[in-house]
Amino acid sequence: MRRFVLISVVLLLAAFSASAQGIFKQNQTMTGVPGENASSSEYKEDENENEADTLQGFSFKHLTRGLHHKEPLRPGYAMLGSAIMPGRIQIYNKDYWKLPVVYAGIGAGIGGGLYFNDQYHKTGDKKYATYRTLCYAGAALVYWGQILDGVACLPDSRTPDPGKAAVFSALLPGLGQAYVGDWWHIPIWYGGLAVCGYTLHLNQIQYKRYKYIYMLATDKDSGYAGRINETQATTYKDLYHRYRDYSVVATILVYALNIIDANVFAYMKDFNVSDDLSFNVEPALIDNLDSYYMQTPAMPSFGLNMTFNF
C-alpha cells in the first residue's frame, strides 16, 4: 500500500511539472547580436505573450504581486490563490457580489455535513450518512466552482490563453479543449479515462478476490477446499495488484496528457497552417550594412530579396 501511495504522489507531481509551462509561465525575449557571447546578451520581460516563452517556475513573489495588482496575474497563480484563499480571485476580479455565494455555499455544506454526521452517530440511520455525503459534496463543488470562476473571469493575455486552457483541463478534463475549440479531442480523453477507470475497477476486484482466497487458504481453521492453493492465490494476488498499479499510472498519464494537449493546441491556434508553399525572388535595395560586422558604414547596394512561405 505504501508503494502504491508513493507511486501515485510521484506521478501527480510529474503531471503537474509537465503542465507547469502552461500554468506558471514567464515570457521573455533575448536581445543581442548573432554570434555575441551569451553572457553579454540582455534578457528582458516581454508583455506580449505571443513571443517566445521559457519556464520561470512558481514564485510566491509573483503570486503576492499579482494578487495586489502590481503585475498581471497568470491563470496558474489565480488557481493557486483561489485554492488557498477561497474568494480571493473574486476580489481580484472585483466580483464582490459572488463572495456571499461562495462563503455561504461552502459554510452551509460543511455545517450541514457536520450536523448530519452527528445525527448518524447518534441514531445509526444510514440516511443521515447519505445526507452528510451530499453536504460535503456540495461544499466541494462550490469550492471547485469558485476556482474555475476566478480563472475564467481573468482577462485573456491572448486568445485563446494557453495558461487558461491548461488550468481548465486540470480542473475538468476536456474543458480546456472546449475553451480552445478542439471539441473532437474531448471524446478521446474521456474515452481514455473511461478505459483506465474500467481496468482499474476490474483489477481491484480481482485483487480483492485472490487476496480473500489467499486468506482462506492460509487459515487452517477456515475449512477451505477450493481448487486454488496458497501458491496460486499468492501469484494471482500479486499479479492483479501490479495490474491495478499500472492502471493508476495510466490514468494519471492520460490526465496529464489531457492538460498538455489543451496547452499546446492553445499555443498553436495562431500558427499559420495554410497550404501556401511559395518561394519569391525580387530585386531589393540593401541599405543596412552599417552593422556590427562592418568596420565602416557601407554604401547602399542592390541585391535580391527572397521570401519563403511554408
C-alpha positions as CSV (number, residue, x, y, z in Angstrom):
1,M,0.0,0.0,0.0
2,R,2.9,2.4,0.8
3,R,4.4,1.8,-2.6
4,F,1.1,2.4,-4.3
5,V,0.6,5.7,-2.5
6,L,4.2,6.7,-3.2
7,I,3.9,5.9,-6.9
8,S,0.6,8.0,-7.1
9,V,2.2,11.0,-5.4
10,V,5.3,10.9,-7.6
11,L,3.2,10.7,-10.8
12,L,0.9,13.5,-9.7
13,L,4.0,15.7,-9.1
14,A,5.3,14.7,-12.5
15,A,2.0,15.5,-14.2
16,F,2.0,18.9,-12.5
17,S,5.6,19.6,-13.7
18,A,4.7,18.5,-17.2
19,S,1.9,21.0,-17.4
20,A,3.6,23.8,-15.5
21,Q,4.8,25.6,-18.6
22,G,1.2,26.5,-19.5
23,I,0.1,27.2,-15.9
24,F,3.1,29.1,-14.4
25,K,4.6,30.7,-17.5
26,Q,7.1,33.6,-17.7
27,N,7.6,35.1,-21.2
28,Q,11.0,36.5,-22.1
29,T,12.9,37.6,-25.2
30,M,16.6,37.7,-25.8
31,T,18.2,40.7,-27.4
32,G,21.7,40.8,-28.8
33,V,23.8,40.4,-31.9
34,P,24.1,36.9,-33.5
35,G,27.4,35.5,-32.6
36,E,27.7,37.6,-29.5
37,N,28.6,35.8,-26.2
38,A,25.5,34.7,-24.2
39,S,26.9,36.4,-21.1
40,S,26.6,39.8,-22.8
41,S,23.1,39.2,-24.2
42,E,20.3,41.0,-22.3
43,Y,17.1,39.3,-21.3
44,K,14.0,41.4,-20.8
45,E,10.5,40.6,-20.0
46,D,8.0,40.9,-22.8
47,E,4.5,41.9,-22.1
48,N,3.2,40.3,-25.4
49,E,2.7,36.6,-24.7
50,N,2.9,35.8,-28.4
51,E,6.7,36.0,-28.2
52,A,9.0,33.2,-27.2
53,D,8.4,31.8,-23.7
54,T,10.5,30.0,-21.2
55,L,9.5,28.3,-17.9
56,Q,10.2,30.5,-15.0
57,G,8.6,28.3,-12.4
58,F,6.4,29.0,-9.4
59,S,7.2,32.0,-7.2
60,F,5.3,33.3,-4.1
61,K,6.6,36.8,-5.1
62,H,4.7,36.6,-8.4
63,L,1.6,35.3,-6.6
64,T,1.7,38.1,-4.0
65,R,2.4,40.8,-6.5
66,G,-0.3,39.5,-8.8
67,L,-3.0,39.4,-6.1
68,H,-2.2,43.0,-5.3
69,H,-2.5,44.2,-8.9
70,K,1.2,45.0,-9.1
71,E,1.7,42.7,-12.1
72,P,-0.7,40.7,-14.4
73,L,-2.0,37.6,-12.5
74,R,-1.4,34.4,-14.5
75,P,-4.0,31.7,-14.6
76,G,-1.9,29.2,-12.6
77,Y,-1.4,31.7,-9.8
78,A,-5.1,32.6,-9.9
79,M,-5.9,28.9,-9.4
80,L,-3.5,28.6,-6.5
81,G,-4.8,31.8,-4.9
82,S,-8.4,30.5,-5.0
83,A,-7.3,27.1,-3.7
84,I,-5.5,28.7,-0.7
85,M,-8.0,31.6,-0.1
86,P,-11.5,30.9,-1.4
87,G,-13.0,34.0,-2.9
88,R,-9.7,35.8,-3.2
89,I,-9.7,35.9,-7.0
90,Q,-13.3,37.1,-7.0
91,I,-11.9,40.1,-5.0
92,Y,-9.1,40.5,-7.5
93,N,-11.7,40.5,-10.4
94,K,-13.9,42.9,-8.4
95,D,-16.8,40.5,-8.4
96,Y,-17.7,41.2,-4.8
97,W,-21.3,40.1,-5.2
98,K,-20.0,36.5,-5.7
99,L,-18.4,36.4,-2.2
100,P,-21.6,35.7,-0.2
101,V,-22.5,32.9,-2.6
102,V,-19.0,31.3,-2.2
103,Y,-18.8,31.6,1.6
104,A,-22.5,30.7,2.1
105,G,-22.2,27.6,-0.1
106,I,-19.0,26.3,1.5
107,G,-20.2,27.1,5.0
108,A,-23.6,25.6,4.5
109,G,-22.2,22.4,3.1
110,I,-19.6,21.9,5.8
111,G,-22.1,22.8,8.6
112,G,-24.8,20.5,7.2
113,G,-22.2,17.7,6.9
114,L,-21.1,18.1,10.5
115,Y,-24.8,18.1,11.7
116,F,-25.8,15.0,9.7
117,N,-22.6,13.3,10.8
118,D,-23.5,13.8,14.4
119,Q,-27.1,12.6,13.8
120,Y,-25.7,9.5,12.0
121,H,-23.5,8.6,15.0
122,K,-26.4,9.1,17.4
123,T,-29.0,7.2,15.5
124,G,-27.1,4.9,13.2
125,D,-29.6,5.7,10.4
126,K,-27.9,5.4,7.0
127,K,-30.0,8.2,5.5
128,Y,-28.0,10.7,7.7
129,A,-24.8,9.3,6.2
130,T,-26.2,9.9,2.7
131,Y,-27.1,13.5,3.7
132,R,-23.7,14.0,5.2
133,T,-22.0,12.9,1.9
134,L,-24.3,15.2,-0.2
135,C,-23.5,18.2,2.0
136,Y,-19.8,17.6,1.9
137,A,-20.0,17.1,-1.9
138,G,-21.9,20.4,-2.3
139,A,-19.3,22.3,-0.3
140,A,-16.5,20.7,-2.5
141,L,-18.5,21.6,-5.6
142,V,-18.8,25.3,-4.6
143,Y,-15.1,25.3,-3.7
144,W,-14.2,23.9,-7.1
145,G,-16.6,26.3,-8.8
146,Q,-15.1,29.4,-7.3
147,I,-11.6,28.4,-8.5
148,L,-13.0,27.8,-12.0
149,D,-15.0,31.1,-12.0
150,G,-11.9,33.1,-10.8
151,V,-9.7,31.8,-13.6
152,A,-12.4,32.2,-16.2
153,C,-13.0,35.8,-15.3
154,L,-9.4,36.8,-15.7
155,P,-8.5,39.0,-18.7
156,D,-7.0,36.9,-21.5
157,S,-3.4,37.7,-22.4
158,R,-4.1,36.2,-25.8
159,T,-6.9,34.3,-27.5
160,P,-7.0,31.5,-26.6
161,D,-4.9,31.8,-23.5
162,P,-2.6,28.7,-23.1
163,G,-2.5,29.2,-19.3
164,K,-6.2,29.2,-19.0
165,A,-6.5,26.2,-21.3
166,A,-4.1,24.2,-19.0
167,V,-5.9,25.3,-15.8
168,F,-9.3,24.4,-17.3
169,S,-8.2,20.9,-18.3
170,A,-6.6,20.5,-14.9
171,L,-9.9,21.4,-13.1
172,L,-12.1,19.4,-15.5
173,P,-10.6,17.1,-18.3
174,G,-11.8,18.3,-21.7
175,L,-12.8,21.8,-20.5
176,G,-9.5,23.2,-21.9
177,Q,-10.2,21.6,-25.3
178,A,-13.7,23.1,-25.3
179,Y,-12.2,26.5,-24.5
180,V,-9.6,26.2,-27.3
181,G,-12.3,24.9,-29.7
182,D,-10.9,21.4,-30.3
183,W,-14.2,19.7,-29.4
184,W,-13.2,16.5,-31.2
185,H,-10.4,15.9,-28.7
186,I,-12.9,15.6,-25.8
187,P,-14.2,12.1,-26.6
188,I,-10.7,10.8,-27.0
189,W,-9.6,11.9,-23.5
190,Y,-12.8,10.8,-21.8
191,G,-12.6,7.5,-23.6
192,G,-9.0,7.1,-22.4
193,L,-10.0,7.9,-18.8
194,A,-13.0,5.6,-19.0
195,V,-10.9,2.7,-20.2
196,C,-8.3,3.3,-17.5
197,G,-11.0,3.6,-14.8
198,Y,-12.7,0.4,-16.0
199,T,-9.4,-1.6,-16.0
200,L,-8.6,-0.2,-12.6
201,H,-12.0,-1.3,-11.3
202,L,-11.6,-4.8,-12.7
203,N,-8.1,-5.3,-11.4
204,Q,-9.2,-4.1,-8.0
205,I,-12.0,-6.6,-7.9
206,Q,-9.7,-9.5,-8.9
207,Y,-7.0,-8.4,-6.4
208,K,-9.6,-8.4,-3.6
209,R,-10.9,-11.8,-4.7
210,Y,-7.5,-13.5,-4.7
211,K,-6.5,-11.8,-1.5
212,Y,-9.6,-13.2,0.1
213,I,-8.8,-16.7,-1.3
214,Y,-5.2,-16.4,0.0
215,M,-6.5,-15.6,3.5
216,L,-8.8,-18.6,3.4
217,A,-6.0,-20.9,2.0
218,T,-3.6,-19.8,4.8
219,D,-6.2,-20.2,7.6
220,K,-6.2,-23.8,8.7
221,D,-9.5,-23.3,10.6
222,S,-11.4,-21.9,7.6
223,G,-12.0,-25.3,6.0
224,Y,-11.2,-24.0,2.6
225,A,-11.2,-26.7,-0.1
226,G,-11.0,-24.7,-3.3
227,R,-9.1,-25.5,-6.4
228,I,-6.7,-22.6,-6.0
229,N,-4.0,-23.3,-3.5
230,E,-1.9,-20.9,-1.4
231,T,0.9,-20.5,-4.0
232,Q,-1.5,-19.9,-6.9
233,A,-3.5,-17.4,-4.8
234,T,-0.3,-15.5,-3.9
235,T,0.7,-15.4,-7.6
236,Y,-2.6,-14.1,-8.8
237,K,-2.9,-11.6,-5.9
238,D,0.5,-10.1,-6.7
239,L,-0.3,-10.1,-10.4
240,Y,-3.6,-8.1,-10.1
241,H,-2.0,-5.9,-7.5
242,R,0.6,-4.9,-10.1
243,Y,-2.0,-4.5,-12.8
244,R,-4.0,-2.2,-10.5
245,D,-0.9,0.0,-10.0
246,Y,-0.4,0.1,-13.8
247,S,-4.0,1.2,-14.2
248,V,-3.4,4.1,-11.7
249,V,-0.3,5.1,-13.6
250,A,-2.1,5.0,-16.9
251,T,-5.0,7.1,-15.5
252,I,-2.6,9.8,-14.2
253,L,-0.7,9.9,-17.6
254,V,-3.9,10.3,-19.5
255,Y,-5.0,13.1,-17.2
256,A,-1.6,14.8,-17.6
257,L,-1.6,14.5,-21.4
258,N,-5.1,16.0,-21.4
259,I,-3.6,19.1,-19.7
260,I,-0.6,19.2,-22.0
261,D,-2.9,18.8,-25.1
262,A,-5.0,21.8,-24.2
263,N,-2.0,23.9,-23.5
264,V,-0.1,23.0,-26.7
265,F,-3.1,23.4,-29.0
266,A,-3.9,26.8,-27.5
267,Y,-0.3,27.9,-28.4
268,M,-0.8,26.5,-31.9
269,K,-4.1,28.3,-32.6
270,D,-2.3,31.3,-34.2
271,F,0.1,29.3,-36.2
272,N,-0.1,29.7,-40.0
273,V,-1.2,26.3,-41.3
274,S,-2.3,27.4,-44.8
275,D,-1.4,25.4,-47.9
276,D,0.6,28.4,-49.3
277,L,4.0,26.9,-50.1
278,S,5.8,29.5,-52.2
279,F,9.2,31.0,-53.0
280,N,9.6,34.5,-54.3
281,V,12.7,36.3,-55.5
282,E,12.8,40.0,-56.4
283,P,15.4,42.8,-56.6
284,A,15.8,45.0,-53.5
285,L,17.9,47.9,-52.2
286,I,20.2,46.8,-49.3
287,D,20.9,49.8,-47.1
288,N,21.5,48.4,-43.6
289,L,25.1,47.2,-44.0
290,D,26.4,49.5,-41.3
291,S,26.1,46.9,-38.6
292,Y,28.4,45.3,-36.0
293,Y,30.0,43.3,-38.8
294,M,31.3,46.3,-40.7
295,Q,34.2,48.5,-39.5
296,T,33.0,51.4,-41.6
297,P,29.4,52.1,-42.9
298,A,28.9,50.8,-46.4
299,M,27.0,52.4,-49.3
300,P,23.6,51.0,-50.2
301,S,23.7,48.4,-52.9
302,F,21.4,46.3,-55.0
303,G,20.6,42.7,-54.1
304,L,17.9,40.1,-54.1
305,N,15.1,39.7,-51.6
306,M,14.0,36.1,-51.2
307,T,10.7,35.2,-49.4
308,F,9.7,31.7,-48.3
309,N,6.1,30.7,-47.3
310,F,5.8,27.3,-45.7
